Amino acid sequence: MKRARVLVVDDHRASAELLTDALRDEGYDALPFFSAAECLAELRSRPADTLLSDLRMDGMDGIGLLREARALDPDLPVILMTAHATLERAIEATRGGAFAFLTKPLKSDEVLVQVRNAAQQRRLSQAVRAARRPGEAEIVGSSVALLQALTIADRAAQSDVTVLITGESGTGKEMFARRIHARGARSSRPFVAVNCGAIPDSLLESELFGHVRGAFTGASAERAGLLEAASGGTLFLDEVGELSGGAQTRLLRFLQEGTIRRVGDVRDRQLDVRVLAATHRDLRAGGFREDLYYRLNVVPVALPPLRLRPDDVPALLGTALRRACDRQGRTVPGFTGETLAALRRYSWPGNVRELFNLAERLAVLCVGDAIELSDLPSEMQPIEDQDVVALPDGDFDLTGFLEGIEERALRRAMHRAGGVKAHAAAALGLERNAFRYKLNKYGIGD
């Protein structure tokens, strides 16, 4: 296996070289750099698998390097290290997409665990991207949970087993089902999707299995069901937990024997159909046949909700916004840092579906070159922080603590002043040059 390529950045030369040597001893292809600029130059010429950077450095700091590196390579895992940890900086690093945030003095075991996990995520991300086929809908994201689900789905696609896709509403269950079908041996045959919760119970069995003439009132002609329509291909049962008891019994029989019987018929029909199913609820909680559950759950694929993969939000929204703007025939706007931070913090109860709807809204309503906080729906805008500052318990880094308060005050002033630096400086009683120096120090308004 190819050795993972790890870049180590620290303006303290001895620290960078010591960590590099430790990583090389563990089998990594590690390289030291002593400034963010040197590291970025290397990334522009050759990609890496993981980046470790000190937080406080002369010139561009670790947060700035994090932003620039992920702009060049959105999937690159970045681990930040610091001897001056503050809650504010840790939160900023996390919102910026840092894979991990380590405090000095470093513990070798902790560093190696994080590097190993980061390299594993990188390999999964690259494997998923490499396997993408022309014309296939892209499932965007690089979080470990999403990449693991994609890996399982792609393996399941190579067989004919039934797959149960679980996840909250709006997490993309049908996209996964279509991906499994498209990558399997049945890709040239029909893919038939049915929402079991959208069909009345009285019609569900007839819709799925068909009926003969006179089977019930209104059945004036014989009709094939959706299972027969999917012959040779794939039937996707979305919200399978909504199946009636009778439909569950018929489906179980098909999965066991490969035969169906139309409603009102006395003759069995042999069918060759692969079944994929999805649900947003726990089928074991009651009301669903246990034997059918195990027949469907041969290969389980669990989709993570968007709130558990906040680092995927910028890439997902950027992709969706680009497509929406293309349809509107307009230039794609950018995002302010405050807007991206708010989007990462948001809980996304509607998951990816809600994000796609937001992209359509922004493509129509946002008139500026950059999407501001005010362009977001009110529920996505952050509630302003309280002004009360509590001292940490026990010993703490006073310098780092005060810097965290200073940075928060600067960011709030800039937000209240609408980004106008002169107004924000006046609000804090600072001369313009001193204010600009502090903005540069914390990377605000870059």
Contacts in CASP RR format, 6 or more apart in sequence:
PFRMAT RR
TARGET T0000
AUTHOR 0000-0000-0000
METHOD contacts of the structure
MODEL  1
MKRARVLVVDDHRASAELLTDALRDEGYDALPFFSAAECLAELRSRPADT
LLSDLRMDGMDGIGLLREARALDPDLPVILMTAHATLERAIEATRGGAFA
FLTKPLKSDEVLVQVRNAAQQRRLSQAVRAARRPGEAEIVGSSVALLQAL
TIADRAAQSDVTVLITGESGTGKEMFARRIHARGARSSRPFVAVNCGAIP
DSLLESELFGHVRGAFTGASAERAGLLEAASGGTLFLDEVGELSGGAQTR
LLRFLQEGTIRRVGDVRDRQLDVRVLAATHRDLRAGGFREDLYYRLNVVP
VALPPLRLRPDDVPALLGTALRRACDRQGRTVPGFTGETLAALRRYSWPG
NVRELFNLAERLAVLCVGDAIELSDLPSEMQPIEDQDVVALPDGDFDLTG
FLEGIEERALRRAMHRAGGVKAHAAAALGLERNAFRYKLNKYGIGD
3 27 0 8 1.000
3 28 0 8 1.000
3 29 0 8 1.000
4 28 0 8 1.000
4 29 0 8 1.000
4 49 0 8 1.000
4 50 0 8 1.000
4 115 0 8 1.000
4 119 0 8 1.000
4 122 0 8 1.000
4 123 0 8 1.000
5 28 0 8 1.000
5 29 0 8 1.000
5 30 0 8 1.000
5 31 0 8 1.000
5 46 0 8 1.000
5 47 0 8 1.000
5 48 0 8 1.000
5 49 0 8 1.000
5 50 0 8 1.000
6 23 0 8 1.000
6 28 0 8 1.000
6 29 0 8 1.000
6 30 0 8 1.000
6 31 0 8 1.000
6 48 0 8 1.000
6 49 0 8 1.000
6 50 0 8 1.000
6 51 0 8 1.000
6 52 0 8 1.000
6 115 0 8 1.000
6 119 0 8 1.000
7 30 0 8 1.000
7 31 0 8 1.000
7 33 0 8 1.000
7 39 0 8 1.000
7 42 0 8 1.000
7 43 0 8 1.000
7 48 0 8 1.000
7 50 0 8 1.000
7 51 0 8 1.000
7 52 0 8 1.000
8 16 0 8 1.000
8 19 0 8 1.000
8 20 0 8 1.000
8 23 0 8 1.000
8 30 0 8 1.000
8 31 0 8 1.000
8 32 0 8 1.000
8 33 0 8 1.000
8 52 0 8 1.000
8 53 0 8 1.000
9 16 0 8 1.000
9 32 0 8 1.000
9 33 0 8 1.000
9 34 0 8 1.000
9 35 0 8 1.000
9 36 0 8 1.000
9 38 0 8 1.000
9 39 0 8 1.000
9 51 0 8 1.000
9 52 0 8 1.000
9 53 0 8 1.000
9 54 0 8 1.000
9 57 0 8 1.000
9 62 0 8 1.000
9 65 0 8 1.000
10 16 0 8 1.000
10 19 0 8 1.000
10 32 0 8 1.000
10 34 0 8 1.000
10 53 0 8 1.000
10 54 0 8 1.000
10 57 0 8 1.000
10 81 0 8 1.000
11 34 0 8 1.000
11 35 0 8 1.000
11 54 0 8 1.000
11 57 0 8 1.000
11 58 0 8 1.000
12 54 0 8 1.000
13 32 0 8 1.000
13 34 0 8 1.000
15 54 0 8 1.000
16 32 0 8 1.000
16 33 0 8 1.000
16 34 0 8 1.000
17 32 0 8 1.000
19 30 0 8 1.000
19 32 0 8 1.000
19 52 0 8 1.000
19 106 0 8 1.000
19 111 0 8 1.000
20 30 0 8 1.000
20 31 0 8 1.000
20 32 0 8 1.000
21 30 0 8 1.000
22 108 0 8 1.000
22 111 0 8 1.000
23 30 0 8 1.000
23 115 0 8 1.000
24 30 0 8 1.000
26 112 0 8 1.000
28 115 0 8 1.000
28 119 0 8 1.000
31 42 0 8 1.000
33 39 0 8 1.000
33 42 0 8 1.000
35 57 0 8 1.000
35 58 0 8 1.000
35 59 0 8 1.000
35 60 0 8 1.000
36 53 0 8 1.000
36 57 0 8 1.000
36 59 0 8 1.000
36 60 0 8 1.000
36 61 0 8 1.000
36 62 0 8 1.000
36 64 0 8 1.000
36 65 0 8 1.000
36 68 0 8 1.000
37 59 0 8 1.000
37 60 0 8 1.000
39 51 0 8 1.000
39 53 0 8 1.000
39 65 0 8 1.000
39 69 0 8 1.000
40 65 0 8 1.000
40 68 0 8 1.000
40 69 0 8 1.000
40 72 0 8 1.000
42 48 0 8 1.000
43 51 0 8 1.000
43 69 0 8 1.000
43 72 0 8 1.000
43 73 0 8 1.000
43 76 0 8 1.000
44 72 0 8 1.000
47 73 0 8 1.000
47 76 0 8 1.000
48 73 0 8 1.000
48 76 0 8 1.000
49 76 0 8 1.000
49 77 0 8 1.000
49 118 0 8 1.000
49 119 0 8 1.000
49 122 0 8 1.000
49 123 0 8 1.000
50 76 0 8 1.000
50 77 0 8 1.000
50 78 0 8 1.000
50 79 0 8 1.000
50 99 0 8 1.000
50 115 0 8 1.000
50 118 0 8 1.000
50 119 0 8 1.000
50 122 0 8 1.000
51 65 0 8 1.000
51 69 0 8 1.000
51 76 0 8 1.000
51 77 0 8 1.000
51 78 0 8 1.000
51 79 0 8 1.000
52 78 0 8 1.000
52 79 0 8 1.000
52 80 0 8 1.000
52 81 0 8 1.000
52 111 0 8 1.000
52 115 0 8 1.000
53 62 0 8 1.000
53 65 0 8 1.000
53 66 0 8 1.000
53 78 0 8 1.000
53 79 0 8 1.000
53 80 0 8 1.000
53 81 0 8 1.000
54 62 0 8 1.000
54 80 0 8 1.000
54 81 0 8 1.000
54 82 0 8 1.000
55 61 0 8 1.000
55 62 0 8 1.000
55 63 0 8 1.000
55 80 0 8 1.000
55 81 0 8 1.000
55 82 0 8 1.000
55 84 0 8 1.000
55 89 0 8 1.000
55 93 0 8 1.000
56 62 0 8 1.000
56 82 0 8 1.000
56 83 0 8 1.000
56 84 0 8 1.000
57 65 0 8 1.000
60 68 0 8 1.000
61 443 0 8 1.000
62 80 0 8 1.000
63 80 0 8 1.000
63 89 0 8 1.000
63 92 0 8 1.000
63 93 0 8 1.000
63 96 0 8 1.000
63 443 0 8 1.000
64 443 0 8 1.000
64 446 0 8 1.000
65 78 0 8 1.000
66 78 0 8 1.000
66 80 0 8 1.000
66 93 0 8 1.000
66 96 0 8 1.000
66 97 0 8 1.000
66 98 0 8 1.000
67 96 0 8 1.000
67 446 0 8 1.000
69 76 0 8 1.000
69 78 0 8 1.000
70 76 0 8 1.000
70 78 0 8 1.000
70 96 0 8 1.000
70 97 0 8 1.000
74 142 0 8 1.000
74 314 0 8 1.000
74 315 0 8 1.000
75 122 0 8 1.000
75 125 0 8 1.000
75 126 0 8 1.000
75 129 0 8 1.000
75 141 0 8 1.000
75 142 0 8 1.000
76 122 0 8 1.000
77 99 0 8 1.000
77 118 0 8 1.000
77 119 0 8 1.000
77 121 0 8 1.000
77 122 0 8 1.000
78 97 0 8 1.000
78 98 0 8 1.000
78 99 0 8 1.000
79 98 0 8 1.000
79 99 0 8 1.000
79 100 0 8 1.000
79 101 0 8 1.000
79 102 0 8 1.000
79 114 0 8 1.000
79 115 0 8 1.000
79 118 0 8 1.000
80 93 0 8 1.000
80 98 0 8 1.000
80 100 0 8 1.000
80 101 0 8 1.000
80 102 0 8 1.000
81 102 0 8 1.000
81 103 0 8 1.000
81 104 0 8 1.000
81 106 0 8 1.000
82 89 0 8 1.000
82 101 0 8 1.000
82 102 0 8 1.000
82 103 0 8 1.000
82 104 0 8 1.000
83 103 0 8 1.000
83 104 0 8 1.000
83 105 0 8 1.000
84 397 0 8 1.000
84 399 0 8 1.000
84 400 0 8 1.000
84 403 0 8 1.000
85 101 0 8 1.000
85 103 0 8 1.000
85 397 0 8 1.000
86 397 0 8 1.000
86 400 0 8 1.000
86 401 0 8 1.000
86 403 0 8 1.000
86 404 0 8 1.000
88 404 0 8 1.000
88 407 0 8 1.000
88 408 0 8 1.000
89 404 0 8 1.000
89 407 0 8 1.000
90 101 0 8 1.000
93 101 0 8 1.000
94 101 0 8 1.000
95 310 0 8 1.000
95 340 0 8 1.000
95 341 0 8 1.000
95 344 0 8 1.000
95 345 0 8 1.000
96 311 0 8 1.000
96 340 0 8 1.000
96 341 0 8 1.000
96 344 0 8 1.000
97 311 0 8 1.000
99 114 0 8 1.000
99 117 0 8 1.000
99 118 0 8 1.000
99 121 0 8 1.000
100 114 0 8 1.000
100 117 0 8 1.000
100 118 0 8 1.000
102 110 0 8 1.000
102 111 0 8 1.000
102 114 0 8 1.000
117 144 0 8 1.000
120 144 0 8 1.000
121 142 0 8 1.000
121 143 0 8 1.000
121 144 0 8 1.000
121 147 0 8 1.000
124 144 0 8 1.000
124 147 0 8 1.000
124 148 0 8 1.000
124 150 0 8 1.000
124 151 0 8 1.000
125 141 0 8 1.000
125 142 0 8 1.000
125 147 0 8 1.000
127 151 0 8 1.000
128 147 0 8 1.000
128 150 0 8 1.000
128 151 0 8 1.000
128 154 0 8 1.000
131 154 0 8 1.000
131 183 0 8 1.000
132 138 0 8 1.000
133 182 0 8 1.000
133 183 0 8 1.000
136 179 0 8 1.000
136 182 0 8 1.000
137 175 0 8 1.000
137 178 0 8 1.000
137 179 0 8 1.000
138 319 0 8 1.000
139 146 0 8 1.000
139 150 0 8 1.000
139 172 0 8 1.000
139 175 0 8 1.000
139 176 0 8 1.000
139 179 0 8 1.000
140 312 0 8 1.000
140 315 0 8 1.000
140 316 0 8 1.000
140 319 0 8 1.000
141 147 0 8 1.000
141 309 0 8 1.000
141 312 0 8 1.000
141 315 0 8 1.000
141 316 0 8 1.000
142 311 0 8 1.000
142 312 0 8 1.000
142 315 0 8 1.000
143 304 0 8 1.000
143 308 0 8 1.000
143 309 0 8 1.000
143 311 0 8 1.000
143 312 0 8 1.000
145 302 0 8 1.000
145 304 0 8 1.000
145 308 0 8 1.000
145 309 0 8 1.000
146 303 0 8 1.000
146 304 0 8 1.000
146 309 0 8 1.000
146 312 0 8 1.000
149 176 0 8 1.000
149 301 0 8 1.000
149 302 0 8 1.000
149 303 0 8 1.000
149 304 0 8 1.000
150 179 0 8 1.000
152 299 0 8 1.000
152 300 0 8 1.000
152 301 0 8 1.000
153 163 0 8 1.000
153 165 0 8 1.000
153 176 0 8 1.000
153 179 0 8 1.000
153 180 0 8 1.000
153 301 0 8 1.000
154 179 0 8 1.000
154 180 0 8 1.000
154 183 0 8 1.000
155 299 0 8 1.000
156 163 0 8 1.000
156 180 0 8 1.000
156 299 0 8 1.000
156 301 0 8 1.000
157 179 0 8 1.000
157 180 0 8 1.000
157 181 0 8 1.000
157 182 0 8 1.000
157 183 0 8 1.000
157 184 0 8 1.000
158 183 0 8 1.000
158 184 0 8 1.000
160 185 0 8 1.000
160 186 0 8 1.000
160 274 0 8 1.000
161 298 0 8 1.000
161 299 0 8 1.000
162 255 0 8 1.000
162 274 0 8 1.000
162 275 0 8 1.000
162 276 0 8 1.000
162 277 0 8 1.000
162 295 0 8 1.000
162 296 0 8 1.000
162 297 0 8 1.000
162 298 0 8 1.000
162 299 0 8 1.000
163 177 0 8 1.000
163 180 0 8 1.000
163 276 0 8 1.000
163 277 0 8 1.000
163 298 0 8 1.000
163 299 0 8 1.000
163 300 0 8 1.000
163 301 0 8 1.000
164 240 0 8 1.000
164 277 0 8 1.000
164 278 0 8 1.000
164 279 0 8 1.000
164 283 0 8 1.000
164 293 0 8 1.000
164 296 0 8 1.000
164 297 0 8 1.000
164 298 0 8 1.000
164 299 0 8 1.000
164 300 0 8 1.000
164 301 0 8 1.000
165 173 0 8 1.000
165 176 0 8 1.000
165 177 0 8 1.000
165 276 0 8 1.000
165 277 0 8 1.000
165 278 0 8 1.000
165 279 0 8 1.000
165 301 0 8 1.000
165 303 0 8 1.000
166 173 0 8 1.000
166 278 0 8 1.000
166 279 0 8 1.000
166 280 0 8 1.000
166 300 0 8 1.000
166 301 0 8 1.000
166 302 0 8 1.000
166 303 0 8 1.000
167 173 0 8 1.000
167 278 0 8 1.000
167 279 0 8 1.000
167 280 0 8 1.000
167 302 0 8 1.000
167 303 0 8 1.000
167 305 0 8 1.000
168 280 0 8 1.000
168 303 0 8 1.000
168 305 0 8 1.000
168 350 0 8 1.000
168 351 0 8 1.000
169 280 0 8 1.000
169 350 0 8 1.000
169 351 0 8 1.000
169 353 0 8 1.000
170 350 0 8 1.000
170 351 0 8 1.000
170 352 0 8 1.000
170 353 0 8 1.000
170 354 0 8 1.000
171 303 0 8 1.000
171 304 0 8 1.000
171 305 0 8 1.000
171 306 0 8 1.000
171 351 0 8 1.000
171 352 0 8 1.000
172 303 0 8 1.000
172 351 0 8 1.000
172 352 0 8 1.000
172 353 0 8 1.000
173 238 0 8 1.000
173 278 0 8 1.000
173 280 0 8 1.000
173 303 0 8 1.000
174 193 0 8 1.000
174 236 0 8 1.000
174 238 0 8 1.000
174 278 0 8 1.000
176 278 0 8 1.000
176 301 0 8 1.000
176 303 0 8 1.000
177 191 0 8 1.000
177 193 0 8 1.000
177 234 0 8 1.000
177 236 0 8 1.000
177 238 0 8 1.000
177 276 0 8 1.000
177 278 0 8 1.000
178 191 0 8 1.000
178 236 0 8 1.000
180 234 0 8 1.000
180 276 0 8 1.000
181 187 0 8 1.000
181 191 0 8 1.000
181 233 0 8 1.000
181 234 0 8 1.000
181 236 0 8 1.000
181 274 0 8 1.000
181 276 0 8 1.000
182 191 0 8 1.000
186 232 0 8 1.000
186 233 0 8 1.000
186 234 0 8 1.000
186 274 0 8 1.000
189 230 0 8 1.000
189 231 0 8 1.000
189 232 0 8 1.000
189 233 0 8 1.000
189 234 0 8 1.000
190 229 0 8 1.000
190 230 0 8 1.000
190 231 0 8 1.000
190 232 0 8 1.000
190 233 0 8 1.000
190 234 0 8 1.000
191 230 0 8 1.000
191 233 0 8 1.000
191 234 0 8 1.000
191 236 0 8 1.000
192 226 0 8 1.000
192 229 0 8 1.000
192 230 0 8 1.000
192 233 0 8 1.000
192 234 0 8 1.000
192 235 0 8 1.000
192 236 0 8 1.000
193 236 0 8 1.000
193 238 0 8 1.000
194 207 0 8 1.000
194 208 0 8 1.000
194 226 0 8 1.000
194 235 0 8 1.000
194 236 0 8 1.000
194 237 0 8 1.000
194 238 0 8 1.000
195 238 0 8 1.000
195 239 0 8 1.000
196 204 0 8 1.000
196 237 0 8 1.000
196 238 0 8 1.000
196 239 0 8 1.000
196 240 0 8 1.000
196 241 0 8 1.000
196 242 0 8 1.000
196 243 0 8 1.000
196 247 0 8 1.000
197 239 0 8 1.000
197 242 0 8 1.000
199 207 0 8 1.000
201 244 0 8 1.000
204 243 0 8 1.000
204 244 0 8 1.000
204 247 0 8 1.000
205 244 0 8 1.000
205 246 0 8 1.000
205 247 0 8 1.000
205 250 0 8 1.000
205 263 0 8 1.000
206 215 0 8 1.000
206 216 0 8 1.000
206 219 0 8 1.000
206 223 0 8 1.000
206 225 0 8 1.000
206 263 0 8 1.000
207 225 0 8 1.000
207 226 0 8 1.000
208 225 0 8 1.000
208 226 0 8 1.000
208 227 0 8 1.000
208 247 0 8 1.000
208 250 0 8 1.000
208 251 0 8 1.000
209 225 0 8 1.000
209 227 0 8 1.000
209 247 0 8 1.000
209 250 0 8 1.000
209 260 0 8 1.000
209 261 0 8 1.000
209 262 0 8 1.000
209 263 0 8 1.000
210 223 0 8 1.000
210 224 0 8 1.000
210 225 0 8 1.000
210 227 0 8 1.000
210 228 0 8 1.000
210 262 0 8 1.000
210 263 0 8 1.000
211 219 0 8 1.000
211 222 0 8 1.000
211 223 0 8 1.000
211 262 0 8 1.000
211 263 0 8 1.000
211 264 0 8 1.000
211 265 0 8 1.000
212 219 0 8 1.000
212 222 0 8 1.000
212 262 0 8 1.000
212 263 0 8 1.000
212 264 0 8 1.000
212 265 0 8 1.000
213 219 0 8 1.000
213 220 0 8 1.000
213 221 0 8 1.000
213 222 0 8 1.000
214 220 0 8 1.000
214 264 0 8 1.000
215 262 0 8 1.000
215 263 0 8 1.000
215 264 0 8 1.000
215 265 0 8 1.000
216 263 0 8 1.000
219 263 0 8 1.000
222 262 0 8 1.000
223 262 0 8 1.000
224 262 0 8 1.000
225 262 0 8 1.000
226 235 0 8 1.000
227 235 0 8 1.000
227 254 0 8 1.000
227 260 0 8 1.000
227 271 0 8 1.000
227 273 0 8 1.000
228 260 0 8 1.000
228 269 0 8 1.000
228 271 0 8 1.000
230 273 0 8 1.000
231 271 0 8 1.000
231 272 0 8 1.000
231 273 0 8 1.000
232 272 0 8 1.000
232 273 0 8 1.000
232 274 0 8 1.000
233 272 0 8 1.000
233 273 0 8 1.000
233 274 0 8 1.000
234 273 0 8 1.000
234 274 0 8 1.000
234 275 0 8 1.000
234 276 0 8 1.000
235 273 0 8 1.000
235 274 0 8 1.000
235 275 0 8 1.000
235 276 0 8 1.000
236 276 0 8 1.000
236 277 0 8 1.000
236 278 0 8 1.000
237 243 0 8 1.000
237 251 0 8 1.000
237 275 0 8 1.000
237 276 0 8 1.000
237 277 0 8 1.000
237 278 0 8 1.000
238 277 0 8 1.000
238 278 0 8 1.000
239 278 0 8 1.000
239 279 0 8 1.000
239 280 0 8 1.000
240 277 0 8 1.000
240 278 0 8 1.000
240 279 0 8 1.000
240 283 0 8 1.000
240 296 0 8 1.000
241 279 0 8 1.000
241 281 0 8 1.000
241 283 0 8 1.000
241 288 0 8 1.000
243 251 0 8 1.000
243 288 0 8 1.000
245 289 0 8 1.000
248 288 0 8 1.000
248 289 0 8 1.000
248 292 0 8 1.000
249 289 0 8 1.000
250 260 0 8 1.000
250 261 0 8 1.000
251 275 0 8 1.000
251 292 0 8 1.000
252 289 0 8 1.000
252 291 0 8 1.000
252 292 0 8 1.000
252 295 0 8 1.000
253 259 0 8 1.000
253 260 0 8 1.000
254 260 0 8 1.000
254 271 0 8 1.000
254 273 0 8 1.000
254 275 0 8 1.000
255 275 0 8 1.000
255 292 0 8 1.000
255 295 0 8 1.000
255 296 0 8 1.000
256 295 0 8 1.000
258 270 0 8 1.000
258 271 0 8 1.000
258 272 0 8 1.000
259 268 0 8 1.000
259 269 0 8 1.000
259 270 0 8 1.000
259 271 0 8 1.000
260 268 0 8 1.000
260 269 0 8 1.000
260 271 0 8 1.000
261 267 0 8 1.000
261 268 0 8 1.000
261 269 0 8 1.000
262 269 0 8 1.000
275 296 0 8 1.000
277 296 0 8 1.000
283 293 0 8 1.000
283 296 0 8 1.000
283 297 0 8 1.000
284 290 0 8 1.000
284 293 0 8 1.000
305 348 0 8 1.000
305 351 0 8 1.000
306 312 0 8 1.000
306 313 0 8 1.000
306 316 0 8 1.000
306 348 0 8 1.000
306 350 0 8 1.000
306 351 0 8 1.000
306 352 0 8 1.000
306 354 0 8 1.000
306 355 0 8 1.000
307 346 0 8 1.000
307 347 0 8 1.000
307 348 0 8 1.000
310 344 0 8 1.000
310 345 0 8 1.000
311 344 0 8 1.000
313 340 0 8 1.000
313 343 0 8 1.000
313 344 0 8 1.000
313 348 0 8 1.000
313 355 0 8 1.000
314 335 0 8 1.000
314 340 0 8 1.000
314 343 0 8 1.000
314 344 0 8 1.000
316 352 0 8 1.000
316 355 0 8 1.000
317 335 0 8 1.000
317 343 0 8 1.000
317 355 0 8 1.000
317 358 0 8 1.000
317 359 0 8 1.000
318 332 0 8 1.000
318 359 0 8 1.000
320 355 0 8 1.000
320 356 0 8 1.000
320 358 0 8 1.000
320 359 0 8 1.000
321 332 0 8 1.000
321 333 0 8 1.000
321 359 0 8 1.000
321 362 0 8 1.000
321 363 0 8 1.000
322 332 0 8 1.000
323 359 0 8 1.000
324 359 0 8 1.000
324 360 0 8 1.000
324 362 0 8 1.000
324 363 0 8 1.000
325 331 0 8 1.000
325 332 0 8 1.000
325 333 0 8 1.000
325 363 0 8 1.000
327 363 0 8 1.000
328 363 0 8 1.000
328 364 0 8 1.000
330 363 0 8 1.000
331 369 0 8 1.000
333 362 0 8 1.000
333 366 0 8 1.000
333 368 0 8 1.000
333 369 0 8 1.000
333 370 0 8 1.000
333 371 0 8 1.000
334 369 0 8 1.000
334 370 0 8 1.000
334 371 0 8 1.000
335 343 0 8 1.000
335 370 0 8 1.000
335 371 0 8 1.000
336 370 0 8 1.000
336 371 0 8 1.000
336 372 0 8 1.000
336 373 0 8 1.000
337 445 0 8 1.000
338 372 0 8 1.000
338 373 0 8 1.000
338 411 0 8 1.000
338 415 0 8 1.000
339 370 0 8 1.000
339 371 0 8 1.000
339 372 0 8 1.000
339 373 0 8 1.000
339 375 0 8 1.000
339 376 0 8 1.000
341 382 0 8 1.000
342 373 0 8 1.000
342 376 0 8 1.000
342 380 0 8 1.000
342 381 0 8 1.000
342 382 0 8 1.000
343 376 0 8 1.000
343 380 0 8 1.000
345 382 0 8 1.000
346 379 0 8 1.000
346 380 0 8 1.000
348 354 0 8 1.000
348 355 0 8 1.000
358 376 0 8 1.000
358 377 0 8 1.000
358 380 0 8 1.000
361 377 0 8 1.000
362 371 0 8 1.000
362 375 0 8 1.000
365 375 0 8 1.000
366 375 0 8 1.000
373 381 0 8 1.000
373 382 0 8 1.000
373 415 0 8 1.000
374 381 0 8 1.000
384 412 0 8 1.000
385 408 0 8 1.000
385 412 0 8 1.000
389 405 0 8 1.000
391 401 0 8 1.000
392 401 0 8 1.000
403 442 0 8 1.000
406 438 0 8 1.000
406 442 0 8 1.000
407 442 0 8 1.000
407 444 0 8 1.000
409 428 0 8 1.000
410 424 0 8 1.000
410 428 0 8 1.000
410 438 0 8 1.000
410 439 0 8 1.000
410 442 0 8 1.000
410 444 0 8 1.000
411 442 0 8 1.000
411 444 0 8 1.000
413 424 0 8 1.000
413 425 0 8 1.000
413 427 0 8 1.000
413 428 0 8 1.000
414 421 0 8 1.000
414 424 0 8 1.000
414 439 0 8 1.000
414 444 0 8 1.000
414 445 0 8 1.000
416 424 0 8 1.000
416 427 0 8 1.000
417 423 0 8 1.000
417 424 0 8 1.000
417 427 0 8 1.000
418 424 0 8 1.000
419 445 0 8 1.000
421 432 0 8 1.000
421 435 0 8 1.000
421 436 0 8 1.000
421 439 0 8 1.000
422 432 0 8 1.000
424 435 0 8 1.000
425 431 0 8 1.000
425 432 0 8 1.000
425 434 0 8 1.000
425 435 0 8 1.000
428 435 0 8 1.000
430 438 0 8 1.000
438 444 0 8 1.000
439 445 0 8 1.000
END
